Amino acid sequence: MFGGPLMLPADTPTPVFPFVASIDLAALPDGATDLSLPPDGHLLLFAFPDDDGDLVNIGEVVYVPVGAATEERDKNSGFWFEIDEYREMVEAFPRGRLRATTNASLPCHHAVQVSGNTHTVPLPGHPRSRKLAELWEQTRGDIVTGGPLQIGGYASEEAVHLDPVSSVVECAVKTAEARDWGGEMSGAVEDWVLLADWNPRIEGREGAVVHWAIQREDLTARRFDRTVATVFWNP
């Protein structure tokens, strides 16, 4: 569900970023994603879809296991609530029930950034990724009926040839170096997977797409607190 009350376990700190959506994992059809998600419980997504150009983490994820005792939190306690422009943006977030559909997902991009320099390489596992991306761009409109929120699969955004997950990885390494985040973050894109992809579709943020990504080993270990998010904005 987009929006709704913010329900968190008592020992979970209130996230800094605005509440976007709650995903009922038990409602996802078997095999609907390429992710090793928990079979039940709720995945809560938080993000602030604003890009200041500094490649900083703009979101987080909380997993609430099924049966966990929860309490309602104040959704308007973040830094964004004190600034009119930011508050108006968050108040325009979508609200309402989400309905899951299963679609094909192929790379919309053909390269990733090589850590530490300006070189790019084909998507891991896709040596012909440029041609694949071109063919998919020509045909996906006849195959996929996309919605505003995607779970798993390949990230999407317009105007660039780089896989957005590579930007999340760069941001994660940078963030981990700046503070203790419970262990190192891998700089190899193949060690990461897209968790969710969101197009807010709100006035003033047209062209913005938020990407949450997580290391594969953290996903397996249910370490959703180590999820990192970035936003691409092409106004």
N, C-alpha and C positions, 0 to 999 in steps of 0.2 A: 504494500500500500504506500502511495505517496503521502507524506505527511502523517497526520494522526497524532495521538498522544505519544510522548517519548517515555517508553517504559524500559528501565534499566535495573539490573541487579544492584542491591544496596551497596556492594563493595566495588562497583564500577564507577570511576570518576566520570562526571559529566563531560562529554566531548567538547572541544573548543569550537569545532566547526558546526554550521547549521545542519539540522536533521533533514535528510532528503527522502529516504524511503525505508520501509521494513519489508524484507523478503521472507515469506513463509517457505522454508526449504522443503517441508513435507508436501507442499502443493506443486512442486516442480515434478514433471513427469520423469520416470526413470530413463536415464540416458539422454536427457534433454540438453545437457551441457558436457563440455570436455573437462570439467573440474571434479576433483575428489572432494566434493562438499559434504558436510554432515548430512545425514538423512532426514533430520528434523531440526526444530528450533528456528530461530529467526536471525537473519543477517541484517544489521542496521547500517545504512550508508549515510555518511556525513561528508559535506563538501562545501566549499566556498568558491563558486565559479568566477574567479577574478584573476586575471593574469597580469602581474606587475613586471614580467620579463626577467625575473631573477631565478626562475626554475626552483621554486620552493614547494614544499608539501602543502597541499590545500585541502586535505581530507583525511578521513580515518574510517575504520570499520569496527563494529562491535558485534560479537556473536553471543546471542542469548540462548543457552541450551533449553530444550523443552523441559518444563517443570520447574525452571529456576524461579525463585521468589523475586518479584520485581516491584519497583515503586516508580511513580510518575515523577519526572523531572521538569524543571522550567526550561522550555526550549528557547527562551529569549534572554539568556544570561551571557551570551558571547559578546566578544568585542564588536561584532558587526551591528549589534542592536543599538549601539550608541551613536551611529552615524546614519543620517537620514538616507543617503544614497544607498548604502549597504542594506539597511533595514527594508527599504522598499523593494530591493532586488530579492531578498530572501522571502518577503511576504508574497512575492509573485511566483514562488516555487509551485509546481503542480500539486494538486491535492486529489485524492480519490483512490479507488480500488485499482490494483494492477491485475491483469489477466495474462497468463503465460501462453505463448505460442512457440513452437519449435521451427527454426529456420536454418537454412544452410549458412555457413560462415566461412569465407575464404579471405586471404589477405587482400586488403585494399591498397597495400603499400608493398614496395619491393626491396627495401633496404633498411638496415639498422645502423646506428652510429657506433663506430668502434671506440671503446672506452679509452680516454686519454688523448685522442687526436681528432682530426676533422675527417678522417677517412670513413667511408661507408662500405658495407659488404651486403651481399644478398641475405634475405631472411634466412635464419638457421633452418636447415632442412629443405630449403626451396632454391636450388641453384638456378632455376629458370623463373625466379619470382617476378622479374619485370614483366615477362610475357604473360604469366599467370594473372598478375594484377590488371594488366591491360584487358585481357579477355573477360575477367570478372567484372570490371567496370562497364563493359559493353552489355553484359547479360544479366547482372544481378537485379536490375529493375523489373525484369520479367519473372524472377524467381522468388525474391525475398519481399515480404511485407514487414518492414521494420517498424519498431516502436521507439519511444523515447529512452527506454532503458534496456540494455542488453547484459545478460549474464554469461560470462565466458566467451569463447570464440576469439575472433580477431578484432582489434580496435579499429575504429573508423573515424575519419575526419577529412575535411577537404583541403585541397591546395598544397599538400606536401607529399613527398615520396617516401618519407621515413616512417617506420612503424612507431606509433606513439608510445609503445611500451618501452622503447629505448630511452625516451625522455624521462619516463618514470624511474627507470633504473639509474640513470645519471643523477636524478634528484635524490634517490634513496641513498646512494653512496655518499653524496655530498652531505645529506642530513645526518647519516650515521657517523661521519667524521666529526660533525659539529657537536654531537651529544651522545650520551650513552643510550643505545637503543636495544640493549640486551643481546649484543653480538654483532658481528660484521655483516655487511650487505654485499652480496655478489655483484660484480660489475658486468657479468656475462648475461646478455639478454636471454639466452636459452635456459637460464636458471629461473626465469620468471614466467608468469602467466597472467593474462588479463583476467581480473576478477569481475569487473563491471565497467560499463561504458554508458554515459548519460548525456543526452542532449537536452538541456533545460528548456529550450524553446520559450524563453521569456524576453520581454521587451528590454532592450538595452544590452542583452547578451546574445543577440542573434549570431549564430556561427560558433558559439562556444560548445565545446565537448569536454566532459570530465572523464578521466581514465583512472580507475583504481587497479593497481597491480600488486601481486604478492609473489614471493619466492615459492617455488614448488614445494620445497621442504617445509616452509612455514605453513602452507596450506594443509599439508598432510598432518602436521603437528597441531593444527587448529590455532596457530599463532596469528590471529587476525589483527592483533594490536601492532603487528609489523607491516601492515598494508600501507602503501604509499600512493598518493594521488597527485596528478597534475592536471592542468586545464590547457587546452589549445583554443585560442580565440582568434577567429578570422572575421572581424567586424565588417 
